[in-house]
Amino acid sequence: MSRNRGVIETVGEKQVVALTFTPQRCEVYTSYLMVENITNPSDLKIVRVHMEGVALQNTCYSLLVDE
């Protein structure tokens, strides 16, 4: 996988994707992660990623799945 795209090989029913953030300042950041099922193109998931940078050493984030 690269920064902008990639393919996760099917090994089982679950896959773990780790996201790393490096905030430049303390504020709220929101982005979206699009997950496309290649074998079923109508199965498209959009994951909203929300992170609140409260300190450079202590960041708090959450993932919200919009279906």
Order of alpha helices (4+ residues) and beta strands (2+ residues): beta-beta-beta
